[in-house]
Amino acid sequence: MRKSESIKYEQDRKRVSKLFYDVLSEKLKVREALVKFPKNCKDKTVIASWHALCHLEADEDLRSDDIMYKEVQDEYLEFIANTLSKGIALPENIIKSYYPFHKEALIPDTKTPKGIWNTLKKFLCC
């Protein structure tokens, strides 16, 4: 990895950390945070973090029914946020746990024609 790419990954991770803290403190809704993720990001840590927030959104009903589940998930998300705030990569086991979902990451891509089309399509359809 080139030094400039490494610096960008570090900056993106810190930015994502702030989004996590804003979601956990209820300053932002999950969907708002997902839209604010770094565009065109190829960092596996940021992609795994994106999926962690998606799971938070998907678990909304479970979280409201099971306080213990909510607490454990919040601690997990705080761990991710804390790790990202240092600009370092998530542990490999966390990244690998999200590999099955990587092809479905909808982090906006504004550099390729396909990415621009998909971003425009999401905007027009939603």
N, C-alpha and C positions, 0 to 999 in steps of 0.2 A: 504494500500500500504506500502510495506517495505521501510525502509530508503534508501537502496541501489538502489531500483527501482526508488524512488523519485529523487535521485541524477542523475541517468541515464536519466530520462525524462527531467530534467532541462538542462543537457548537450546537449541532442538531440535537444531540443527547441532552444537553443542558436546557435547550428550548423545550424539548418534550417533557423533561422533568417538571418544569414550571406548569405545563398543561396538566400533568398528573396531580400536582399539588392543588391546582385550581379546581379540578374535578372532585378530589377528595374533600376539599373545604367547601364544596358546592357553590363556588364562584362561577363555574362553567358546567354546562351539561356535557355528557359524554359526546354527543353528536357534534357539539360546537368544538370540542377539543380535537376530535378526529379530523375535522375540516382544517384545523390550524396546524396539522402535522407538516413537517418539512416536505416540500414538493420534490419529486424526482429522486427520492432518497433510496439508496441501495444498501444502506447499513442494516445488517441483520438484526442488530440490537434495536434499532428504531422500528423495524418491521415487526419484530416480536412484541415490542411495547404497544404498537398499534393494535395487535391482536388481543393483548391483555385488556386494553380498554374496550374492545368490541365484546369480549366475554363479560365484562362488567355490565355493559348495556344489556346483553342477552340474559343475564342472571337477575335482572331487576325484581321479578316476582319471587324468586327463591330468596333473595336478600331480605325482602320485606317479610317473608314467612319464617325465616330461620336466622335469628340474631347471631348465633355462633358462626354460621357460614359467612355472614356479612363481616364480622370482626376478623375472621381469618383472611378473607379476601382483601379487606382493607389493609391488613398488615403486609400481605404479599405485594399489593400495589404501592405501599409506602416504601417497601424494600426496593422495588423497581425504581421509584422516583428518587430515592436516596442514591442509588447506584448511578443513575443517569445524571444527577446533579454534579457528580464528580467528573463527568465526561468519559467515564470508562464503560467498557462493554459489559453486558449482562453475562452471568455465568452461562457456560455452554449448555448445561442441562435445561435452562429456561429457554434459550434460543431454540434448541432442538425440539422442545415440547410444542413449539408453534410451527415447525416445518410443514406439517400436513396442510396448514392454512396459507402458506406463503404465496401460492399461486393466486389466491383470492384476495390478497391485500389490495385495497382500493385507494391507496395513497396516491393522490393526483400526480400524474406525469404530464408535464406541459412541454416536454422537449421533443417528443416524437409525434408524428401525425396521428397514430393510433391513440396515444395518450391524450392529445388535444381533443380528438373526437369523443373519447370516453368521458372526459371531463365535461365537455359541452353537452353530451347526451344526458349525463347525470343532472346537470343544471336544468335542462329543459324538461326532463321527465319528473322531477321531484319538486 
